[in-house]
Amino acid sequence: MNFTKIINLKTLAVGAIVGVMAFGFTSCKNAPNSPGYEYMPDMYRSPALKYYNTHVLNGDTLQSAMKPVAGTIARGCMPGIPAGMDYEKAGMYLKNPIVFNDAVLKDGEAIYGKFCVHCHGDAGKGDGKVGLKLPGAPPAYDGTLKNLPEGKMFYSITNGKGLMGSHASQLSVEERWKVIYYVQKLQGHTPGQPIVADSAKTETAQVVKPAGKKEEKKQNKI
């Protein structure tokens, strides 16, 4: 009885070894590009969608190359200026999406030294070597532009304003927001903190509505 069991175990062991060897020999092929035998390929080889092609999803035939829905933002993408937003609206609604820290401020300072210092000067006084040769030097950040909001800065860097050209091709969206943090420091503000008033807008309002006009009209009527 025991002898029969031993023979059966030996037979199974030999059979298993022969089977493994046979499987190994049959798996080896001379073709270098052959992947061999694949076990459950559907688990890791998913069907790929080709560009400019059609595919069926839940019974609907769709195009692979589709435009994104209007107003949507791709995941991980930092948007620039929304369509239809002008300079004034940018000042009201655009806020810096980058979390402020010392490393970000240092990056902004480096960007300022490469792209801004030539016109705006080291301290943002508008006394850069190139700026002094322009028909009108840039205003000082701690003067006329002291309370200029971050949204207007971003708009000007992106689209240009006055004698300043667009820097959208030189600076990414992230780099523009970083340099704005450093400009806020030159303004005399704590970077990342909201600005109370827009100095440029306030000064414009004073020019449009000078004091004393209403009083003069009343005196003329009398």
C-alpha positions as CSV (number, residue, x, y, z in Angstrom):
1,M,0.0,0.0,0.0
2,N,2.7,2.4,1.0
3,F,4.9,1.3,-1.9
4,T,2.0,2.1,-4.3
5,K,1.7,5.6,-2.9
6,I,5.4,6.2,-3.2
7,I,5.3,5.2,-6.9
8,N,2.3,7.5,-7.5
9,L,4.1,10.4,-5.9
10,K,7.2,9.8,-7.9
11,T,5.1,9.6,-11.0
12,L,3.4,12.9,-10.3
13,A,6.7,14.6,-9.5
14,V,8.3,13.3,-12.7
15,G,5.2,14.3,-14.7
16,A,5.2,17.8,-13.2
17,I,8.9,18.2,-14.0
18,V,8.4,17.0,-17.6
19,G,5.4,19.3,-18.0
20,V,7.4,22.3,-16.8
21,M,10.3,21.5,-19.0
22,A,8.0,21.0,-22.0
23,F,6.3,24.3,-21.3
24,G,9.6,26.1,-21.1
25,F,10.9,24.7,-24.3
26,T,7.7,25.5,-26.2
27,S,7.7,29.1,-24.8
28,C,11.2,29.8,-26.3
29,K,11.1,30.9,-29.9
30,N,13.7,32.0,-32.3
31,A,11.7,35.2,-33.2
32,P,13.3,38.0,-31.2
33,N,10.2,40.2,-31.4
34,S,7.8,37.6,-30.3
35,P,6.3,38.3,-26.8
36,G,5.7,34.6,-26.2
37,Y,2.6,33.4,-24.6
38,E,0.6,36.0,-22.7
39,Y,-1.6,35.1,-19.8
40,M,-4.9,37.1,-19.7
41,P,-3.7,39.9,-21.9
42,D,-7.0,41.8,-21.5
43,M,-6.0,42.6,-17.9
44,Y,-3.2,44.9,-19.0
45,R,-3.5,45.5,-22.8
46,S,-6.4,48.0,-23.0
47,P,-7.7,49.1,-26.4
48,A,-6.1,52.4,-27.6
49,L,-8.1,55.2,-29.2
50,K,-6.4,56.7,-32.2
51,Y,-6.4,60.4,-33.1
52,Y,-9.0,61.7,-35.6
53,N,-10.9,58.4,-35.4
54,T,-14.3,57.4,-34.2
55,H,-15.1,55.1,-31.3
56,V,-18.3,53.8,-29.6
57,L,-18.9,54.6,-26.0
58,N,-22.1,53.4,-24.3
59,G,-23.7,53.0,-27.7
60,D,-22.8,56.5,-28.8
61,T,-20.4,57.1,-31.7
62,L,-17.9,59.8,-30.7
63,Q,-14.9,61.5,-32.3
64,S,-11.5,61.0,-30.6
65,A,-10.3,64.5,-31.4
66,M,-12.9,66.7,-29.6
67,K,-12.6,70.2,-28.5
68,P,-13.0,70.8,-24.7
69,V,-16.2,72.2,-23.4
70,A,-16.2,76.0,-23.3
71,G,-15.2,77.4,-19.9
72,T,-13.6,74.1,-18.7
73,I,-10.0,73.9,-17.4
74,A,-7.8,70.8,-17.9
75,R,-6.7,69.1,-14.7
76,G,-3.3,70.3,-13.6
77,C,-3.5,73.3,-16.0
78,M,-3.0,76.8,-14.6
79,P,-5.2,79.1,-16.7
80,G,-4.3,82.5,-18.0
81,I,-6.8,85.3,-18.7
82,P,-10.4,84.1,-19.5
83,A,-11.9,85.2,-22.8
84,G,-13.6,88.6,-22.7
85,M,-11.8,89.8,-19.5
86,D,-10.4,93.3,-19.9
87,Y,-7.9,95.3,-17.8
88,E,-10.4,96.5,-15.2
89,K,-12.1,93.2,-14.8
90,A,-8.7,91.5,-14.4
91,G,-7.9,93.9,-11.5
92,M,-11.2,92.9,-9.8
93,Y,-11.3,89.2,-10.3
94,L,-7.9,87.7,-11.1
95,K,-6.0,86.5,-8.0
96,N,-2.7,84.8,-7.6
97,P,-3.3,81.0,-7.6
98,I,0.2,80.1,-6.3
99,V,0.6,79.6,-2.6
100,F,3.2,82.2,-1.3
101,N,6.4,81.1,0.4
102,D,10.0,82.2,0.5
103,A,11.0,79.9,-2.4
104,V,8.3,81.4,-4.7
105,L,9.5,84.9,-3.8
106,K,13.1,83.9,-4.6
107,D,12.0,82.6,-8.0
108,G,10.1,85.8,-8.6
109,E,13.1,87.9,-7.8
110,A,15.2,85.8,-10.2
111,I,12.6,86.3,-13.0
112,Y,12.5,90.0,-12.3
113,G,16.2,90.3,-12.6
114,K,16.1,88.6,-16.1
115,F,13.1,90.3,-17.7
116,C,12.0,93.4,-15.7
117,V,15.0,95.1,-14.2
118,H,16.2,96.6,-17.5
119,C,13.2,99.0,-17.6
120,H,11.8,99.1,-14.1
121,G,15.1,99.2,-12.2
122,D,16.5,97.2,-9.3
123,A,14.1,98.7,-6.8
124,G,11.2,99.2,-9.2
125,K,11.7,103.0,-9.3
126,G,11.4,103.0,-13.2
127,D,15.1,103.9,-13.5
128,G,16.4,101.0,-15.4
129,K,18.9,101.6,-18.1
130,V,16.5,100.8,-20.9
131,G,13.5,102.6,-19.2
132,L,15.4,105.9,-18.9
133,K,15.8,105.9,-22.7
134,L,12.1,105.4,-23.4
135,P,9.8,108.3,-24.3
136,G,8.2,107.9,-20.8
137,A,10.0,106.0,-18.0
138,P,7.9,103.3,-16.2
139,P,6.1,104.6,-13.0
140,A,7.6,103.6,-9.7
141,Y,6.1,100.6,-8.0
142,D,6.0,102.4,-4.6
143,G,4.6,105.6,-6.2
144,T,1.9,105.7,-8.8
145,L,1.6,101.9,-9.0
146,K,1.8,101.3,-5.2
147,N,-1.7,99.9,-4.9
148,L,-1.9,98.3,-8.4
149,P,-3.7,95.0,-7.9
150,E,-2.2,91.7,-8.9
151,G,-4.8,91.1,-11.6
152,K,-3.9,94.2,-13.5
153,M,-0.2,93.3,-13.3
154,F,-0.9,89.8,-14.7
155,Y,-3.0,91.4,-17.5
156,S,-0.2,93.8,-18.4
157,I,2.5,91.1,-18.4
158,T,0.4,88.9,-20.6
159,N,-1.0,91.4,-23.1
160,G,1.3,94.3,-22.7
161,K,0.2,97.9,-21.8
162,G,1.5,101.2,-23.1
163,L,5.2,101.0,-24.0
164,M,5.5,97.6,-22.3
165,G,5.1,94.7,-24.7
166,S,3.5,91.3,-24.0
167,H,5.7,88.8,-22.1
168,A,3.4,85.8,-22.6
169,S,5.9,84.2,-25.0
170,Q,8.8,84.6,-22.5
171,L,7.1,83.8,-19.2
172,S,4.8,80.9,-18.4
173,V,1.6,81.6,-16.4
174,E,3.3,80.3,-13.3
175,E,6.4,82.5,-13.8
176,R,4.2,85.6,-14.3
177,W,2.4,85.0,-11.0
178,K,5.7,84.4,-9.2
179,V,7.2,87.7,-10.4
180,I,4.1,89.5,-9.3
181,Y,4.8,88.4,-5.7
182,Y,8.2,90.1,-6.0
183,V,6.7,93.2,-7.5
184,Q,4.3,93.4,-4.5
185,K,7.3,93.4,-2.3
186,L,8.7,96.3,-4.3
187,Q,5.4,98.1,-3.8
188,G,6.0,98.0,-0.1
189,H,3.2,95.4,0.6
190,T,3.4,92.0,2.1
191,P,3.3,89.6,-0.9
192,G,0.1,87.6,-1.1
193,Q,-2.0,90.0,1.0
194,P,-5.0,91.8,-0.5
195,I,-4.4,95.5,-1.5
196,V,-6.9,97.9,-0.1
197,A,-7.3,100.3,-3.0
198,D,-6.2,100.6,-6.6
199,S,-3.9,103.7,-6.7
200,A,-4.0,103.9,-10.5
201,K,-7.8,103.8,-10.5
202,T,-8.1,106.4,-7.7
203,E,-5.8,108.8,-9.4
204,T,-7.7,108.5,-12.7
205,A,-11.0,109.2,-10.9
206,Q,-9.5,112.4,-9.4
207,V,-8.5,113.6,-12.9
208,V,-11.9,112.9,-14.4
209,K,-13.8,114.6,-11.6
210,P,-11.7,117.6,-10.4
211,A,-12.9,119.3,-7.2
212,G,-14.6,122.7,-7.4
213,K,-16.5,122.3,-10.7
214,K,-19.9,122.0,-9.1
215,E,-19.3,124.9,-6.8
216,E,-18.3,127.1,-9.8
217,K,-21.5,126.2,-11.6
218,K,-23.6,127.1,-8.6
219,Q,-21.9,130.5,-8.3
220,N,-22.5,131.2,-12.0
221,K,-26.2,130.4,-11.7
222,I,-26.5,132.7,-8.7
